[in-house]
Amino acid sequence: MAEYQFPTEIVDLPSKGYFYPETSPLSNGKVELKYMTAKEEDILTSQNLIKEGTVIDILLQSLIINKDIKVEDLLIGDKNAIMVASRILGYGKDYDFSYDGVEQKVDLTQLEPVDIDFTNIKKGQNQFDYDLPKSERKITFKLLTGKDEKNIDAEVKAREKLGGSSTGELTTRLKNIITSVDGNVDRSYINNFVDNEFLSIDSLEFRKHMATVTPDIDMTTKIMVDGEETEVTIPVTVRFFWPSTGI
């Protein structure tokens, strides 16, 4: 785009744009990002934004060229891919992290999207059907966006303040993911199902199924541990966007 006086890169989304409405600028499966400048470093060093937990979202929003695209509308996996791309554009491809006290290095450009079979997925629709194997109940569900994650985090934190033995994070997440049970879209009906009728074996199988249709960036890498190659999930620590801190 000619009006910008700085280099940009096109990021391919793991979702390929499949789960956004056709009217969304995300439906083409690509997002244009600008390289970081001193403005973005100001964002990264804002103690208020760090304390509020909004620093990464505001950073990504600043880097996205098309301002019609809102970070909160991104599917979580697409947001993760943009976060990794932003890190590469800002501080390079090499990311150092510690595993069992041993320093490791990973090339972030080698990370690939999770393998999803889009063959039988309807484009432009974020809704899926699933028959629970044990109870044979029929549910529909959606993939979570950044906005959904914020709502879940807020609800979990509210429960933490009230105390109790559980924050209910799993059930809260399921209540936000499931959009109907046996064709019933009433929210109180869905909530009651999750709390009182969702068998553990069905919940486990459902979460396994979700993994097969959830686009994301594969954050696993292979490292050497005690002379053996081991696959680990790359931890996103303060070094990810603050590599010079030495923390």
LOVEXLO-302728 format. One record per atom (N, C-alpha, C): residue number from 1; atom name; x, y, z. Coordinates in steps of 0.1 Angstrom, whole numbers, plus 5000, padded with zeros to 4 digits. Atoms other than C-alpha are relative to their C-alpha. Layout:
REC     i   at     xx     yy     zz
REC   NUM   CA      X      Y      Z
...
//
This chain:
REC     i   at     xx     yy     zz
REC     1    N   5009   4988   5000
REC     1   CA   5000   5000   5000
REC     1    C   5009   5012   5000
REC     2    N   4990   4989   5003
REC     2   CA   5017   5032   4987
REC     2    C   5001   5010   5011
REC     3    N   5000   4989   4990
REC     3   CA   5007   5055   5016
REC     3    C   5009   4996   5012
REC     4    N   4991   5004   4989
REC     4   CA   5030   5035   5040
REC     4    C   5014   5001   4996
REC     5    N   4986   4997   5003
REC     5   CA   5066   5045   5041
REC     5    C   5009   4990   5008
REC     6    N   4991   5010   4993
REC     6   CA   5079   5013   5058
REC     6    C   4996   4986   4994
REC     7    N   5003   5013   5006
REC     7   CA   5082   4977   5047
REC     7    C   4989   4992   5007
REC     8    N   5011   5008   4995
REC     8   CA   5054   4952   5052
REC     8    C   5002   4986   4995
REC     9    N   5000   5014   5004
REC     9   CA   5049   4914   5050
REC     9    C   4986   4995   5001
REC    10    N   5013   5007   5000
REC    10   CA   5020   4892   5042
REC    10    C   5001   4988   5008
REC    11    N   5001   5012   4992
REC    11   CA   5011   4866   5068
REC    11    C   4989   4991   4996
REC    12    N   5010   5010   5003
REC    12   CA   4992   4835   5058
REC    12    C   4994   4995   5013
REC    13    N   5007   5005   4988
REC    13   CA   4966   4826   5084
REC    13    C   4998   4985   5000
REC    14    N   5002   5014   5000
REC    14   CA   4964   4790   5096
REC    14    C   4986   4996   4996
REC    15    N   5014   5003   5003
REC    15   CA   4926   4791   5091
REC    15    C   4997   5001   4985
REC    16    N   5002   4997   5015
REC    16   CA   4931   4802   5054
REC    16    C   4988   5008   4998
REC    17    N   5012   4992   5002
REC    17   CA   4902   4825   5061
REC    17    C   4987   4993   5000
REC    18    N   5012   5009   5002
REC    18   CA   4877   4796   5061
REC    18    C   4989   5004   5010
REC    19    N   5010   4999   4990
REC    19   CA   4859   4805   5093
REC    19    C   4995   5014   5003
REC    20    N   5005   4986   4999
REC    20   CA   4852   4842   5087
REC    20    C   4989   5002   4990
REC    21    N   5010   4996   5010
REC    21   CA   4822   4857   5069
REC    21    C   5007   5005   4987
REC    22    N   4994   4996   5013
REC    22   CA   4828   4864   5032
REC    22    C   5002   5015   5000
REC    23    N   4998   4986   4999
REC    23   CA   4824   4901   5041
REC    23    C   5012   5005   5008
REC    24    N   4989   4997   4992
REC    24   CA   4853   4900   5065
REC    24    C   5013   5001   4992
REC    25    N   4987   4999   5007
REC    25   CA   4887   4912   5054
REC    25    C   5009   4989   5003
REC    26    N   4993   5012   4996
REC    26   CA   4900   4881   5071
REC    26    C   4997   4988   4992
REC    27    N   5005   5012   5007
REC    27   CA   4882   4858   5047
REC    27    C   5010   4996   4989
REC    28    N   4990   5003   5010
REC    28   CA   4911   4859   5022
REC    28    C   5011   4992   5006
REC    29    N   4990   5009   4993
REC    29   CA   4933   4841   5048
REC    29    C   5014   5007   5001
REC    30    N   4987   4993   5000
REC    30   CA   4960   4868   5047
REC    30    C   4999   5013   5008
REC    31    N   4999   4988   4993
REC    31   CA   4970   4897   5069
REC    31    C   5013   5007   4998
REC    32    N   4988   4993   5002
REC    32   CA   4995   4924   5061
REC    32    C   5004   5007   5012
REC    33    N   4994   4994   4988
REC    33   CA   5018   4935   5089
REC    33    C   5011   5009   4996
REC    34    N   4988   4992   5002
REC    34   CA   5043   4963   5091
REC    34    C   5011   4996   5010
REC    35    N   4989   5003   4991
REC    35   CA   5077   4960   5107
REC    35    C   4998   5009   5012
REC    36    N   5001   4992   4988
REC    36   CA   5080   4972   5142
REC    36    C   5009   5013   4999
REC    37    N   4992   4988   4999
REC    37   CA   5092   5007   5149
REC    37    C   5001   5004   5015
REC    38    N   4999   4995   4986
REC    38   CA   5100   5028   5180
REC    38    C   4986   5001   5006
REC    39    N   5014   4999   4995
REC    39   CA   5062   5033   5183
REC    39    C   4996   4987   5007
REC    40    N   5004   5013   4995
REC    40   CA   5057   4996   5189
REC    40    C   5008   4997   5012
REC    41    N   4992   5003   4989
REC    41   CA   5086   4994   5213
REC    41    C   4995   5008   5012
REC    42    N   5007   4992   4990
REC    42   CA   5068   5022   5233
REC    42    C   4989   4992   5006
REC    43    N   5011   5008   4995
REC    43   CA   5038   4999   5235
REC    43    C   5005   4989   5009
REC    44    N   4995   5012   4993
REC    44   CA   5059   4969   5246
REC    44    C   5006   5004   5014
REC    45    N   4994   4996   4987
REC    45   CA   5075   4990   5274
REC    45    C   4990   5007   5009
REC    46    N   5010   4993   4992
REC    46   CA   5043   5005   5287
REC    46    C   4996   4991   5012
REC    47    N   5003   5008   4988
REC    47   CA   5039   4992   5323
REC    47    C   4985   4999   5002
REC    48    N   5015   5001   4998
REC    48   CA   5002   5001   5324
REC    48    C   4994   4989   4991
REC    49    N   5006   5011   5009
REC    49   CA   4995   4979   5293
REC    49    C   5004   4986   5004
REC    50    N   4996   5013   4995
REC    50   CA   5016   4951   5307
REC    50    C   4992   4996   5012
REC    51    N   5008   5003   4988
REC    51   CA   4998   4953   5340
REC    51    C   4985   4996   4997
REC    52    N   5014   5002   5004
REC    52   CA   4964   4954   5323
REC    52    C   4999   4987   4992
REC    53    N   5000   5012   5008
REC    53   CA   4974   4923   5302
REC    53    C   4995   5003   4985
REC    54    N   5005   4996   5014
REC    54   CA   4965   4942   5269
REC    54    C   5012   5003   4991
REC    55    N   4989   4995   5008
REC    55   CA   5000   4949   5257
REC    55    C   5002   4993   4986
REC    56    N   4998   5008   5012
REC    56   CA   5002   4921   5231
REC    56    C   4989   5003   4990
REC    57    N   5011   4996   5009
REC    57   CA   4967   4929   5216
REC    57    C   5002   5014   4994
REC    58    N   4998   4986   5005
REC    58   CA   4975   4966   5213
REC    58    C   5012   5000   4990
REC    59    N   4989   5001   5010
REC    59   CA   5009   4957   5197
REC    59    C   4996   4995   4987
REC    60    N   5005   5006   5013
REC    60   CA   4993   4935   5171
REC    60    C   4991   5009   4992
REC    61    N   5009   4991   5007
REC    61   CA   4966   4960   5164
REC    61    C   5008   5011   4993
REC    62    N   4992   4989   5006
REC    62   CA   4993   4986   5157
REC    62    C   5007   4995   4988
REC    63    N   4993   5005   5011
REC    63   CA   5011   4963   5133
REC    63    C   4992   4996   4988
REC    64    N   5009   5004   5011
REC    64   CA   4981   4953   5113
REC    64    C   4997   5012   4991
REC    65    N   5001   4989   5009
REC    65   CA   4979   4975   5082
REC    65    C   4985   5003   4998
REC    66    N   5015   4997   5002
REC    66   CA   4941   4971   5075
REC    66    C   4993   5002   5013
REC    67    N   5006   4997   4987
REC    67   CA   4925   4988   5104
REC    67    C   4985   4996   5001
REC    68    N   5014   5006   4999
REC    68   CA   4891   4972   5096
REC    68    C   5001   4986   5007
REC    69    N   4998   5012   4994
REC    69   CA   4907   4941   5110
REC    69    C   5002   5003   5015
REC    70    N   4999   4998   4986
REC    70   CA   4903   4939   5148
REC    70    C   5006   4987   5006
REC    71    N   4994   5011   4994
REC    71   CA   4925   4917   5169
REC    71    C   4990   4991   5007
REC    72    N   5010   5008   4993
REC    72   CA   4895   4906   5190
REC    72    C   4992   4991   4991
REC    73    N   5007   5009   5009
REC    73   CA   4879   4891   5159
REC    73    C   5008   4989   4994
REC    74    N   4992   5011   5005
REC    74   CA   4908   4869   5151
REC    74    C   4998   4987   5007
REC    75    N   5000   5013   4993
REC    75   CA   4905   4832   5158
REC    75    C   5013   4999   5008
REC    76    N   4988   5001   4992
REC    76   CA   4930   4822   5185
REC    76    C   5012   4995   4993
REC    77    N   4988   5005   5007
REC    77   CA   4952   4802   5162
REC    77    C   5005   5010   4990
REC    78    N   4996   4990   5010
REC    78   CA   4953   4830   5136
REC    78    C   5008   5011   5008
REC    79    N   4993   4990   4991
REC    79   CA   4962   4855   5164
REC    79    C   5014   4995   5004
REC    80    N   4987   5006   4996
REC    80   CA   4990   4831   5175
REC    80    C   5010   5001   4988
REC    81    N   4991   4999   5012
REC    81   CA   5004   4831   5139
REC    81    C   5005   5014   4998
REC    82    N   4997   4985   5002
REC    82   CA   5003   4869   5137
REC    82    C   5010   5004   5011
REC    83    N   4990   4996   4989
REC    83   CA   5021   4871   5171
REC    83    C   5014   4995   4996
REC    84    N   4987   5005   5003
REC    84   CA   5049   4848   5159
REC    84    C   5006   5008   4988
REC    85    N   4995   4992   5011
REC    85   CA   5052   4867   5126
REC    85    C   5005   5014   5005
REC    86    N   4997   4987   4995
REC    86   CA   5053   4900   5145
REC    86    C   5014   4999   5008
REC    87    N   4988   5001   4993
REC    87   CA   5081   4887   5167
REC    87    C   5012   4998   4990
REC    88    N   4990   5001   5010
REC    88   CA   5101   4877   5136
REC    88    C   5003   5013   4994
REC    89    N   4998   4987   5006
REC    89   CA   5096   4911   5120
REC    89    C   5007   5010   5009
REC    90    N   4995   4990   4990
REC    90   CA   5105   4929   5152
REC    90    C   5014   4997   5005
REC    91    N   4987   5004   4994
REC    91   CA   5135   4909   5166
REC    91    C   5007   4988   4994
REC    92    N   4993   5011   5007
REC    92   CA   5144   4882   5141
REC    92    C   4994   4987   5003
REC    93    N   5005   5014   5000
REC    93   CA   5138   4845   5137
REC    93    C   5005   4992   5012
REC    94    N   4995   5008   4989
REC    94   CA   5159   4832   5166
REC    94    C   4994   5003   5013
REC    95    N   5006   4998   4987
REC    95   CA   5142   4827   5199
REC    95    C   5006   4991   5010
REC    96    N   4993   5008   4989
REC    96   CA   5161   4815   5230
REC    96    C   4990   4998   5011
REC    97    N   5008   5004   4988
REC    97   CA   5143   4797   5258
REC    97    C   5007   4990   5008
REC    98    N   4993   5009   4991
REC    98   CA   5152   4776   5287
REC    98    C   4990   4988   5002
REC    99    N   5007   5013   4998
REC    99   CA   5141   4739   5291
REC    99    C   5007   4992   5010
REC   100    N   4994   5007   4989
REC   100   CA   5149   4721   5323
REC   100    C   5014   5006   5004
REC   101    N   4988   4992   4996
REC   101   CA   5175   4748   5330
REC   101    C   5011   5000   4989
REC   102    N   4991   5000   5011
REC   102   CA   5192   4743   5296
REC   102    C   4996   5009   4990
REC   103    N   5003   4990   5010
REC   103   CA   5193   4771   5271
REC   103    C   4998   4993   4986
REC   104    N   5003   5006   5013
REC   104   CA   5177   4762   5238
REC   104    C   4998   5012   4990
REC   105    N   5003   4990   5010
REC   105   CA   5173   4781   5205
REC   105    C   4991   4994   4989
REC   106    N   5008   5004   5010
REC   106   CA   5146   4778   5179
REC   106    C   4999   5010   4989
REC   107    N   5002   4992   5012
REC   107   CA   5142   4792   5144
REC   107    C   4985   5002   4998
REC   108    N   5015   4998   5001
REC   108   CA   5106   4807   5144
REC   108    C   4995   4999   4986
REC   109    N   5004   5001   5014
REC   109   CA   5105   4807   5106
REC   109    C   4997   4986   4996
REC   110    N   5002   5014   5003
REC   110   CA   5104   4769   5107
REC   110    C   4987   4995   5006
REC   111    N   5013   5005   4994
REC   111   CA   5071   4767   5126
REC   111    C   4990   5000   4989
REC   112    N   5010   5002   5011
REC   112   CA   5043   4755   5104
REC   112    C   4986   4999   5006
REC   113    N   5014   5001   4995
REC   113   CA   5005   4756   5107
REC   113    C   4996   4985   5003
REC   114    N   5006   5014   4997
REC   114   CA   4987   4726   5123
REC   114    C   4993   4995   4988
REC   115    N   5006   5006   5012
REC   115   CA   4976   4702   5096
REC   115    C   4985   4998   5002
REC   116    N   5014   5001   5000
REC   116   CA   4939   4707   5091
REC   116    C   4994   4995   4987
REC   117    N   5006   5004   5013
REC   117   CA   4918   4689   5065
REC   117    C   4987   5009   4998
REC   118    N   5011   4991   5003
REC   118   CA   4896   4716   5050
REC   118    C   4990   4995   4990
REC   119    N   5008   5005   5011
REC   119   CA   4880   4693   5025
REC   119    C   4985   5000   5003
REC   120    N   5015   5000   4997
REC   120   CA   4846   4689   5043
REC   120    C   4996   5011   5009
REC   121    N   5004   4988   4992
REC   121   CA   4846   4723   5060
REC   121    C   4994   5010   4991
REC   122    N   5007   4990   5008
REC   122   CA   4821   4748   5048
REC   122    C   5007   5014   5002
REC   123    N   4993   4987   4999
REC   123   CA   4839   4781   5040
REC   123    C   4990   5011   5004
REC   124    N   5008   4988   4995
REC   124   CA   4826   4813   5057
REC   124    C   4991   4997   5011
REC   125    N   5009   5004   4989
REC   125   CA   4810   4795   5086
REC   125    C   5008   4995   5012
REC   126    N   4993   5004   4988
REC   126   CA   4824   4792   5121
REC   126    C   4990   4992   5009
REC   127    N   5010   5008   4993
REC   127   CA   4800   4764   5132
REC   127    C   5003   4985   4996
REC   128    N   4997   5014   5002
REC   128   CA   4806   4726   5135
REC   128    C   4990   4991   5007
REC   129    N   5009   5010   4993
REC   129   CA   4784   4696   5143
REC   129    C   5008   4989   5005
REC   130    N   4993   5011   4995
REC   130   CA   4795   4668   5165
REC   130    C   4990   4991   5008
REC   131    N   5008   5009   4992
REC   131   CA   4777   4637   5179
REC   131    C   5009   4994   5011
REC   132    N   4993   5006   4989
REC   132   CA   4789   4627   5213
REC   132    C   4999   4985   5000
REC   133    N   5000   5014   5002
REC   133   CA   4800   4591   5212
REC   133    C   4993   4991   5011
REC   134    N   5006   5008   4989
REC   134   CA   4787   4579   5246
REC   134    C   4985   5003   5002
REC   135    N   5014   4996   4997
REC   135   CA   4755   4598   5253
REC   135    C   4992   5002   4987
REC   136    N   5007   4998   5013
REC   136   CA   4747   4603   5216
REC   136    C   4993   5013   4999
REC   137    N   5006   4986   5001
REC   137   CA   4737   4639   5222
REC   137    C   5007   5007   4988
REC   138    N   4995   4993   5011
REC   138   CA   4742   4662   5193
REC   138    C   5003   5015   5004
REC   139    N   4997   4986   4996
REC   139   CA   4760   4695   5198
REC   139    C   5006   5007   4987
REC   140    N   4993   4991   5010
REC   140   CA   4772   4724   5176
REC   140    C   5010   5008   5008
REC   141    N   4990   4992   4993
REC   141   CA   4803   4744   5185
REC   141    C   5007   5009   4990
REC   142    N   4993   4991   5008
REC   142   CA   4824   4772   5173
REC   142    C   5015   5001   5005
REC   143    N   4986   4997   4997
REC   143   CA   4861   4782   5173
REC   143    C   5001   5013   5007
REC   144    N   5000   4988   4992
REC   144   CA   4870   4808   5199
REC   144    C   5008   5012   4993
REC   145    N   4993   4988   5004
REC   145   CA   4881   4844   5190
REC   145    C   5007   5006   5011
REC   146    N   4994   4993   4990
REC   146   CA   4902   4868   5209
REC   146    C   4990   5006   5010
REC   147    N   5011   4995   4992
REC   147   CA   4870   4884   5222
REC   147    C   4995   4990   5010
REC   148    N   5004   5010   4991
REC   148   CA   4858   4851   5235
REC   148    C   5010   4997   5011
REC   149    N   4989   5002   4990
REC   149   CA   4891   4845   5253
REC   149    C   4999   5010   5011
REC   150    N   5001   4990   4990
REC   150   CA   4888   4878   5270
REC   150    C   4988   4998   5010
REC   151    N   5012   5002   4992
REC   151   CA   4853   4870   5282
REC   151    C   5002   4988   5010
REC   152    N   4998   5012   4992
REC   152   CA   4864   4836   5295
REC   152    C   5010   5004   5011
REC   153    N   4991   4996   4990
REC   153   CA   4894   4851   5313
REC   153    C   4994   5009   5011
REC   154    N   5007   4991   4991
REC   154   CA   4872   4878   5329
REC   154    C   4991   4992   5010
REC   155    N   5009   5008   4991
REC   155   CA   4847   4852   5342
REC   155    C   5008   4991   5009
REC   156    N   4991   5008   4992
REC   156   CA   4875   4829   5355
REC   156    C   5006   5008   5012
REC   157    N   4994   4992   4990
REC   157   CA   4891   4858   5373
REC   157    C   4990   5005   5011
REC   158    N   5011   4997   4991
REC   158   CA   4858   4868   5388
REC   158    C   4997   4989   5010
REC   159    N   5002   5012   4991
REC   159   CA   4854   4833   5402
REC   159    C   5012   4999   5010
REC   160    N   4988   5001   4992
REC   160   CA   4890   4834   5416
REC   160    C   4998   5010   5012
REC   161    N   5002   4990   4989
REC   161   CA   4881   4866   5436
REC   161    C   4989   4995   5010
REC   162    N   5010   5005   4991
REC   162   CA   4851   4848   5451
REC   162    C   5005   4989   5008
REC   163    N   4994   5011   4992
REC   163   CA   4873   4820   5463
REC   163    C   4994   4987   4995
REC   164    N   5006   5013   5004
REC   164   CA   4863   4783   5462
REC   164    C   5011   4991   4996
REC   165    N   4990   5011   5003
REC   165   CA   4881   4751   5453
REC   165    C   5003   5000   4985
REC   166    N   4998   5001   5014
REC   166   CA   4877   4756   5415
REC   166    C   4996   5013   4993
REC   167    N   5003   4988   5008
REC   167   CA   4878   4785   5390
REC   167    C   4989   4997   4989
REC   168    N   5009   5003   5010
REC   168   CA   4856   4765   5366
REC   168    C   5005   5003   4986
REC   169    N   4995   4995   5013
REC   169   CA   4879   4773   5337
REC   169    C   4996   4990   4989
REC   170    N   5004   5009   5011
REC   170   CA   4871   4741   5317
REC   170    C   4986   5002   4996
REC   171    N   5014   4999   5004
REC   171   CA   4834   4744   5320
REC   171    C   4996   5013   4994
REC   172    N   5002   4987   5006
REC   172   CA   4835   4781   5313
REC   172    C   5003   5000   4985
REC   173    N   4996   5001   5014
REC   173   CA   4854   4774   5281
REC   173    C   4990   4992   4992
REC   174    N   5010   5008   5007
REC   174   CA   4830   4747   5271
REC   174    C   4987   5007   4997
REC   175    N   5013   4993   5001
REC   175   CA   4800   4769   5277
REC   175    C   5001   5011   4989
REC   176    N   4998   4990   5011
REC   176   CA   4815   4795   5253
REC   176    C   5002   4994   4987
REC   177    N   4997   5007   5012
REC   177   CA   4825   4769   5227
REC   177    C   4987   4994   4994
REC   178    N   5012   5007   5005
REC   178   CA   4792   4750   5225
REC   178    C   4988   5010   4997
REC   179    N   5010   4990   5004
REC   179   CA   4764   4769   5206
REC   179    C   4986   4994   5000
REC   180    N   5013   5006   4999
REC   180   CA   4736   4743   5208
REC   180    C   5002   4986   5005
REC   181    N   5000   5014   4996
REC   181   CA   4727   4709   5224
REC   181    C   4987   4995   4995
REC   182    N   5013   5006   5005
REC   182   CA   4702   4687   5206
REC   182    C   4991   5010   4993
REC   183    N   5008   4990   5008
REC   183   CA   4692   4717   5185
REC   183    C   4996   5012   5009
REC   184    N   5005   4989   4991
REC   184   CA   4685   4739   5216
REC   184    C   5011   5010   5002
REC   185    N   4990   4989   4999
REC   185   CA   4704   4772   5215
REC   185    C   4998   5008   5013
REC   186    N   5002   4992   4987
REC   186   CA   4691   4785   5249
REC   186    C   5012   4999   5008
REC   187    N   4988   5000   4993
REC   187   CA   4721   4796   5269
REC   187    C   4999   4992   5013
REC   188    N   5001   5007   4988
REC   188   CA   4708   4783   5302
REC   188    C   4999   4985   4999
REC   189    N   5001   5015   5003
REC   189   CA   4700   4749   5287
REC   189    C   5014   4995   4997
REC   190    N   4986   5004   5003
REC   190   CA   4736   4747   5273
REC   190    C   5008   5000   5013
REC   191    N   4992   4999   4987
REC   191   CA   4751   4758   5307
REC   191    C   4996   4988   5009
REC   192    N   5004   5011   4992
REC   192   CA   4731   4732   5325
REC   192    C   5005   4987   4995
REC   193    N   4994   5012   5006
REC   193   CA   4742   4705   5301
REC   193    C   5014   4999   5003
REC   194    N   4986   5000   4997
REC   194   CA   4778   4714   5306
REC   194    C   5003   4997   5014
REC   195    N   4998   5002   4985
REC   195   CA   4775   4715   5344
REC   195    C   4996   4986   5005
REC   196    N   5006   5012   4994
REC   196   CA   4754   4684   5349
REC   196    C   4998   4988   4992
REC   197    N   5004   5012   5008
REC   197   CA   4750   4662   5319
REC   197    C   5012   4996   4990
REC   198    N   4989   5002   5010
REC   198   CA   4783   4664   5299
REC   198    C   5009   4989   5006
REC   199    N   4992   5011   4995
REC   199   CA   4799   4630   5305
REC   199    C   5015   5002   4998
REC   200    N   4985   4997   5001
REC   200   CA   4837   4631   5311
REC   200    C   5005   4993   4987
REC   201    N   4994   5007   5012
REC   201   CA   4843   4605   5283
REC   201    C   4996   5008   4988
REC   202    N   5005   4992   5011
REC   202   CA   4822   4626   5259
REC   202    C   5008   5013   4999
REC   203    N   4993   4987   5000
REC   203   CA   4840   4658   5270
REC   203    C   5014   4998   4994
REC   204    N   4987   5003   5005
REC   204   CA   4874   4642   5263
REC   204    C   5000   4998   4985
REC   205    N   5001   5003   5014
REC   205   CA   4864   4629   5229
REC   205    C   4997   5012   4992
REC   206    N   5003   4988   5007
REC   206   CA   4849   4662   5220
REC   206    C   5012   5009   4999
REC   207    N   4988   4991   5000
REC   207   CA   4881   4681   5229
REC   207    C   5010   4994   4990
REC   208    N   4991   5006   5010
REC   208   CA   4901   4656   5208
REC   208    C   4995   5004   4986
REC   209    N   5005   4997   5013
REC   209   CA   4878   4662   5179
REC   209    C   5002   5015   4996
REC   210    N   4997   4986   5002
REC   210   CA   4881   4700   5183
REC   210    C   5014   5003   4995
REC   211    N   4986   4998   5004
REC   211   CA   4918   4697   5179
REC   211    C   5002   4997   4985
REC   212    N   4999   5004   5014
REC   212   CA   4913   4682   5144
REC   212    C   4995   5011   4991
REC   213    N   5006   4989   5009
REC   213   CA   4894   4713   5131
REC   213    C   5004   5014   5005
REC   214    N   4995   4987   4995
REC   214   CA   4912   4741   5151
REC   214    C   5013   5004   4993
REC   215    N   4987   4995   5007
REC   215   CA   4937   4760   5129
REC   215    C   5008   5007   5010
REC   216    N   4990   4993   4991
REC   216   CA   4968   4772   5147
REC   216    C   5014   4998   4994
REC   217    N   4986   5002   5003
REC   217   CA   5005   4775   5145
REC   217    C   5006   4989   5009
REC   218    N   4994   5011   4992
REC   218   CA   5024   4744   5156
REC   218    C   5012   5005   5008
REC   219    N   4989   4994   4992
REC   219   CA   5045   4756   5185
REC   219    C   5009   4989   5007
REC   220    N   4992   5010   4995
REC   220   CA   5063   4723   5190
REC   220    C   5014   5000   4993
REC   221    N   4987   5001   5006
REC   221   CA   5100   4718   5183
REC   221    C   5008   4988   5006
REC   222    N   4992   5011   4995
REC   222   CA   5126   4691   5188
REC   222    C   5013   5005   5005
REC   223    N   4987   4996   4993
REC   223   CA   5155   4696   5212
REC   223    C   5007   4987   5005
REC   224    N   4992   5011   4994
REC   224   CA   5182   4674   5227
REC   224    C   4999   5001   5015
REC   225    N   5001   5000   4985
REC   225   CA   5176   4664   5263
REC   225    C   5007   4987   5004
REC   226    N   4992   5011   4996
REC   226   CA   5202   4641   5279
REC   226    C   5004   4991   4989
REC   227    N   4995   5008   5012
REC   227   CA   5215   4630   5245
REC   227    C   4989   4994   4992
REC   228    N   5011   5006   5008
REC   228   CA   5180   4621   5232
REC   228    C   4991   5012   4995
REC   229    N   5008   4990   5006
REC   229   CA   5158   4641   5208
REC   229    C   4986   4999   5006
REC   230    N   5013   5000   4993
REC   230   CA   5126   4652   5226
REC   230    C   4992   5012   4993
REC   231    N   5009   4990   5006
REC   231   CA   5096   4671   5212
REC   231    C   4994   5008   5012
REC   232    N   5005   4991   4990
REC   232   CA   5086   4701   5234
REC   232    C   4991   5011   4994
REC   233    N   5007   4988   5004
REC   233   CA   5061   4730   5232
REC   233    C   5008   5012   5004
REC   234    N   4992   4988   4998
REC   234   CA   5079   4763   5228
REC   234    C   4993   5009   5010
REC   235    N   5007   4991   4990
REC   235   CA   5072   4784   5259
REC   235    C   5001   5014   4995
REC   236    N   5001   4985   5003
REC   236   CA   5061   4820   5252
REC   236    C   5003   5007   5013
REC   237    N   4996   4993   4987
REC   237   CA   5080   4838   5280
REC   237    C   5002   5015   4997
REC   238    N   4997   4986   5002
REC   238   CA   5090   4874   5285
REC   238    C   5010   5002   4989
REC   239    N   4989   4998   5010
REC   239   CA   5119   4868   5261
REC   239    C   4994   5001   4986
REC   240    N   5005   5001   5013
REC   240   CA   5095   4864   5232
REC   240    C   4999   5014   4994
REC   241    N   5000   4986   5005
REC   241   CA   5089   4902   5228
REC   241    C   5009   5009   5007
REC   242    N   4991   4992   4992
REC   242   CA   5114   4914   5253
REC   242    C   5014   4992   5000
REC   243    N   4988   5008   5000
REC   243   CA   5146   4895   5242
REC   243    C   5012   5006   5006
REC   244    N   4988   4993   4995
REC   244   CA   5170   4921   5254
REC   244    C   5000   5002   5015
REC   245    N   5001   4998   4986
REC   245   CA   5158   4921   5290
REC   245    C   5009   4991   5008
REC   246    N   4991   5010   4993
REC   246   CA   5180   4891   5299
REC   246    C   4993   4993   5011
REC   247    N   5007   5007   4989
REC   247   CA   5152   4877   5321
REC   247    C   4999   4985   4996
//
